[in-house]
């Protein structure tokens, strides 16, 4: 494995998770093409991927972004999730390459416009879709849900030697009541288990951030603290 160059910009930016914090990330040199062995190692070290950027938070005076992963073999959906799965039993699931298509972009555009019009991903463009979701290292796939021939949700995920990694989910806001993101993560966890992969990496958990709370509804979870993966204790 080649020596990887890591760097951190000197500038700080407002934190996306906690309103009173400033953020900064550590990045792998984005000019490098990373091979699966390198991606596997970085993933186990708590790095995440956004397009070709592989990063982890390195914020001054704050360590609230904690990588978490779900142990797939012991995972059992809770009562609410089982009820949702039953309601969504007619959905058709498929895994496809992480490529640009008009169908996926139309769903992404609608999702961002209706759900995240106040965020930094608005307004949606084809350029940002490609850079964020389809520019990868050849290890990314889409888990798609169709209902009555209509694409209603897509979970972008990465593949590693010890698991799958949920990267980003976008869905039709008309299906909000189905908790599409939760269902797709559940299906991806089952897929990982069927492939004998022990983990579904869920990204960062941030205590006190409402949009991260859903991750602690999955169990059993582990988190990466002090350089070691260990059972999570959210309290």
PATOR-455909 format. One record per residue (C-alpha): x, z negated, y negated; residue in one letter; residue number from 1. Coordinates in nm, 4 decimals. Each point is the difference from the previous one (the first is absolute). Layout:
// residues N
SITE        X        Z        Y resn resi
SITE        X        Z        Y    A  NUM
...
// end
This chain:
// residues 235
SITE        X        Z        Y resn resi
SITE   0.0000   0.0000   0.0000    X    1
SITE   0.1402   0.0956  -0.3409    X    2
SITE   0.0647  -0.2568  -0.2699    X    3
SITE  -0.3116  -0.0271  -0.2132    X    4
SITE   0.0348  -0.0400  -0.3748    X    5
SITE  -0.2453  -0.2474  -0.1523    X    6
SITE  -0.0680  -0.0306  -0.3703    X    7
SITE  -0.2289  -0.1887  -0.2372    X    8
SITE  -0.0899   0.1225  -0.3493    X    9
SITE   0.0779  -0.2383  -0.2821    X   10
SITE  -0.3443   0.0415  -0.1565    X   11
SITE  -0.2937  -0.2215   0.0901    X   12
SITE  -0.3627   0.1121   0.0148    X   13
SITE  -0.3328  -0.1872   0.0067    X   14
SITE  -0.0851  -0.1237   0.3496    X   15
SITE  -0.2866   0.1843   0.1699    X   16
SITE  -0.1038  -0.3098   0.1964    X   17
SITE   0.0402  -0.3070  -0.2203    X   18
SITE  -0.0859   0.0377  -0.3689    X   19
SITE   0.2553  -0.2480  -0.1332    X   20
SITE   0.3032   0.1462   0.1784    X   21
SITE   0.2571   0.2722  -0.0537    X   22
SITE   0.1143   0.2179   0.2893    X   23
SITE   0.3037   0.1917   0.1145    X   24
SITE   0.0780   0.1642   0.3337    X   25
SITE   0.3099   0.0778   0.2024    X   26
SITE   0.0176   0.3616   0.1166    X   27
SITE   0.1851   0.2046   0.2556    X   28
SITE   0.1725   0.2969  -0.1642    X   29
SITE  -0.2898   0.2515  -0.0161    X   30
SITE   0.2390   0.2939   0.0386    X   31
SITE   0.0641  -0.0986   0.3618    X   32
SITE  -0.1932   0.1382   0.2947    X   33
SITE  -0.0666  -0.2996   0.2225    X   34
SITE  -0.0071   0.0421   0.3773    X   35
SITE  -0.2318  -0.2043   0.2269    X   36
SITE   0.2718  -0.2536   0.0906    X   37
SITE   0.0544  -0.0784  -0.3689    X   38
SITE  -0.3712  -0.0165  -0.0739    X   39
SITE  -0.0532  -0.2362   0.2948    X   40
SITE   0.2741  -0.2335  -0.1245    X   41
SITE  -0.1246   0.0015  -0.3584    X   42
SITE  -0.3569  -0.0641   0.1118    X   43
SITE   0.1047  -0.3080   0.1957    X   44
SITE   0.1831  -0.1194  -0.3147    X   45
SITE  -0.3224   0.0040  -0.2000    X   46
SITE   0.0349   0.3358  -0.1740    X   47
SITE  -0.3028   0.2198  -0.0662    X   48
SITE  -0.0364   0.3704  -0.0739    X   49
SITE  -0.1763   0.1813  -0.2846    X   50
SITE   0.0630   0.3711   0.0338    X   51
SITE   0.3764   0.0364   0.0332    X   52
SITE   0.0603  -0.3347  -0.1686    X   53
SITE   0.0907  -0.2794   0.2429    X   54
SITE  -0.0074  -0.3340  -0.1784    X   55
SITE  -0.0575  -0.3729   0.0075    X   56
SITE  -0.0761  -0.2375  -0.2894    X   57
SITE   0.2946  -0.1712  -0.1636    X   58
SITE  -0.1691  -0.1764  -0.2881    X   59
SITE   0.1820  -0.2641  -0.2065    X   60
SITE  -0.1324  -0.3477   0.0660    X   61
SITE  -0.2765   0.1155   0.2363    X   62
SITE  -0.0231   0.0499   0.3758    X   63
SITE  -0.3781   0.0277   0.0407    X   64
SITE  -0.0008   0.3486   0.1618    X   65
SITE   0.0374  -0.0826   0.3683    X   66
SITE   0.0056   0.2728   0.2690    X   67
SITE  -0.2529  -0.0665   0.2774    X   68
SITE  -0.0679   0.1577   0.3381    X   69
SITE  -0.2785  -0.0326   0.2539    X   70
SITE   0.0769  -0.0654   0.3668    X   71
SITE  -0.2016   0.2718   0.1693    X   72
SITE  -0.0281  -0.1283   0.3569    X   73
SITE  -0.1602  -0.3286  -0.1046    X   74
SITE  -0.2233   0.1489  -0.2696    X   75
SITE  -0.3744  -0.0529   0.0443    X   76
SITE  -0.2417   0.1199  -0.2701    X   77
SITE  -0.2190  -0.2714  -0.1472    X   78
SITE  -0.3785  -0.0045   0.0174    X   79
SITE  -0.0499   0.1840  -0.3295    X   80
SITE   0.2459   0.2710   0.0942    X   81
SITE  -0.1605   0.0422   0.3422    X   82
SITE  -0.3345   0.0459  -0.1694    X   83
SITE   0.1489   0.2624  -0.2334    X   84
SITE   0.1629   0.1801   0.2925    X   85
SITE  -0.3358   0.0212   0.1721    X   86
SITE  -0.1624   0.1446  -0.3135    X   87
SITE   0.2805   0.2553  -0.0250    X   88
SITE   0.0018   0.0935   0.3687    X   89
SITE  -0.1056   0.3581  -0.0783    X   90
SITE   0.3073   0.0666  -0.2144    X   91
SITE   0.2490   0.2533   0.1334    X   92
SITE   0.3642  -0.1089  -0.0224    X   93
SITE   0.3034   0.2271  -0.0014    X   94
SITE   0.3718  -0.0147  -0.0753    X   95
SITE   0.1495   0.2895  -0.1959    X   96
SITE   0.3301   0.0791  -0.1713    X   97
SITE   0.0369  -0.1383  -0.3524    X   98
SITE  -0.0546   0.3365  -0.1671    X   99
SITE  -0.1825   0.1012  -0.3150    X  100
SITE  -0.3473   0.1413   0.0519    X  101
SITE  -0.2926   0.0646  -0.2315    X  102
SITE  -0.2133  -0.2309   0.2132    X  103
SITE   0.2376  -0.2932  -0.0301    X  104
SITE   0.0686   0.0553  -0.3663    X  105
SITE  -0.3705   0.0206  -0.0851    X  106
SITE  -0.0571  -0.3381   0.1690    X  107
SITE   0.3063  -0.1519  -0.1703    X  108
SITE  -0.1074   0.1316  -0.3411    X  109
SITE  -0.3485  -0.1460   0.0371    X  110
SITE   0.1365  -0.3346   0.1232    X  111
SITE   0.2486  -0.0418  -0.2861    X  112
SITE  -0.2505   0.1134  -0.2623    X  113
SITE  -0.2765  -0.2346   0.1132    X  114
SITE   0.1978  -0.2990   0.1246    X  115
SITE   0.3262  -0.0062  -0.1984    X  116
SITE  -0.0704   0.1618  -0.3348    X  117
SITE   0.1713  -0.2974  -0.1675    X  118
SITE   0.3187   0.0269   0.2057    X  119
SITE   0.3294   0.1825  -0.0339    X  120
SITE  -0.1067   0.2644   0.2549    X  121
SITE  -0.2726   0.1273  -0.2328    X  122
SITE  -0.0614   0.2800  -0.0704    X  123
SITE   0.0625   0.1395   0.3497    X  124
SITE   0.1959   0.3243   0.0258    X  125
SITE   0.1177   0.2182   0.2869    X  126
SITE   0.3569  -0.0756  -0.1038    X  127
SITE  -0.0402  -0.3762   0.0327    X  128
SITE  -0.1852   0.0407   0.3298    X  129
SITE   0.2862   0.2050   0.1454    X  130
SITE   0.2745  -0.2263  -0.1346    X  131
SITE  -0.1702  -0.3214   0.1095    X  132
SITE  -0.1531   0.0943   0.3352    X  133
SITE   0.1580   0.3151   0.1444    X  134
SITE   0.3673  -0.0197  -0.1044    X  135
SITE   0.1437  -0.2057   0.2830    X  136
SITE   0.2737   0.0066   0.2633    X  137
SITE  -0.1976   0.1695   0.2747    X  138
SITE  -0.1307  -0.3292   0.1414    X  139
SITE  -0.3326  -0.0176  -0.1863    X  140
SITE  -0.3490   0.0839   0.1287    X  141
SITE  -0.3625  -0.0152  -0.1146    X  142
SITE  -0.2637  -0.1932   0.1947    X  143
SITE  -0.3267   0.1685  -0.0976    X  144
SITE  -0.3632  -0.1034   0.0352    X  145
SITE  -0.2741   0.2641  -0.0106    X  146
SITE  -0.3722  -0.0654   0.0003    X  147
SITE  -0.2425   0.2845   0.0615    X  148
SITE   0.2787   0.2475  -0.0671    X  149
SITE   0.1033  -0.1612  -0.3289    X  150
SITE   0.3371  -0.1651  -0.0626    X  151
SITE  -0.0804  -0.3529  -0.1152    X  152
SITE   0.3310  -0.1820   0.0312    X  153
SITE   0.3725   0.0482   0.0562    X  154
SITE   0.2639  -0.2606   0.0800    X  155
SITE   0.3545   0.1181  -0.0647    X  156
SITE   0.2423  -0.1586   0.2464    X  157
SITE   0.3661   0.0118   0.1007    X  158
SITE   0.1364  -0.0101   0.3524    X  159
SITE   0.2839  -0.2293   0.1077    X  160
SITE   0.1622  -0.0930   0.3291    X  161
SITE  -0.1740  -0.3388   0.0072    X  162
SITE  -0.3298   0.0816  -0.1669    X  163
SITE  -0.2126   0.1934  -0.2423    X  164
SITE  -0.0185  -0.0756  -0.3705    X  165
SITE  -0.3117   0.0210  -0.2147    X  166
SITE   0.1117   0.1604  -0.3273    X  167
SITE  -0.3110   0.0917  -0.1991    X  168
SITE  -0.3703   0.0513   0.0529    X  169
SITE  -0.2448   0.2091  -0.2016    X  170
SITE  -0.3647   0.0507   0.0816    X  171
SITE  -0.3386   0.1190  -0.1194    X  172
SITE  -0.1469  -0.2691  -0.2287    X  173
SITE  -0.3442   0.0829   0.1430    X  174
SITE   0.1198  -0.1770   0.3177    X  175
SITE   0.1126  -0.3168  -0.1785    X  176
SITE  -0.2382  -0.2147   0.2071    X  177
SITE   0.1888   0.0932   0.3175    X  178
SITE   0.3301  -0.1549  -0.1174    X  179
SITE   0.1711   0.3277   0.0894    X  180
SITE   0.3516  -0.1323  -0.0594    X  181
SITE  -0.0531  -0.2956   0.2325    X  182
SITE  -0.1429   0.2248   0.2720    X  183
SITE   0.2851   0.2510  -0.0227    X  184
SITE   0.2621  -0.2757   0.0151    X  185
SITE  -0.1829  -0.1373   0.3038    X  186
SITE   0.0029   0.3420   0.1680    X  187
SITE   0.3685   0.0479  -0.0853    X  188
SITE   0.0786  -0.3393   0.1525    X  189
SITE  -0.1788   0.1012   0.3191    X  190
SITE   0.1925   0.3284  -0.0002    X  191
SITE   0.3319  -0.1830  -0.0345    X  192
SITE  -0.0949  -0.2301   0.2876    X  193
SITE  -0.0956   0.2984   0.2164    X  194
SITE   0.3433   0.1491  -0.0737    X  195
SITE   0.1653  -0.3297   0.1045    X  196
SITE   0.1213  -0.0594  -0.3550    X  197
SITE  -0.0127  -0.3715  -0.0805    X  198
SITE  -0.0606   0.0111  -0.3765    X  199
SITE  -0.2123   0.1445  -0.2767    X  200
SITE   0.1924  -0.0532  -0.3240    X  201
SITE  -0.2433  -0.0727  -0.2832    X  202
SITE   0.2335  -0.0014  -0.2990    X  203
SITE   0.0241  -0.2848  -0.2473    X  204
SITE  -0.2244  -0.3034  -0.0177    X  205
SITE  -0.0158  -0.1743  -0.3372    X  206
SITE  -0.1607  -0.3424  -0.0160    X  207
SITE  -0.2490  -0.0147  -0.2835    X  208
SITE  -0.0514   0.3757  -0.0184    X  209
SITE  -0.3592   0.0889   0.0874    X  210
SITE   0.0750   0.3547   0.1120    X  211
SITE   0.2465  -0.1363   0.2551    X  212
SITE  -0.2290  -0.2657   0.1482    X  213
SITE  -0.1409   0.2325   0.2671    X  214
SITE   0.3321  -0.0037   0.1857    X  215
SITE  -0.0357  -0.3637   0.0984    X  216
SITE  -0.3304   0.0838   0.1713    X  217
SITE   0.2066   0.1678   0.2721    X  218
SITE   0.1744  -0.2160   0.2567    X  219
SITE   0.2362  -0.0898   0.1498    X  220
SITE   0.2258   0.0800  -0.2953    X  221
SITE   0.3713  -0.0413  -0.0525    X  222
SITE   0.1798   0.0015  -0.3326    X  223
SITE   0.3585   0.0783  -0.0977    X  224
SITE   0.1553  -0.2992  -0.1734    X  225
SITE   0.3628  -0.1043  -0.0342    X  226
SITE   0.1038   0.3106   0.1915    X  227
SITE  -0.2078  -0.0869   0.3092    X  228
SITE  -0.3405   0.1093   0.1325    X  229
SITE  -0.2031  -0.3101   0.0849    X  230
SITE  -0.3666  -0.1040   0.0457    X  231
SITE  -0.1824  -0.0023  -0.3303    X  232
SITE  -0.1291  -0.3124  -0.1674    X  233
SITE  -0.1934   0.1121  -0.3093    X  234
SITE  -0.0542  -0.3572  -0.1146    X  235
// end
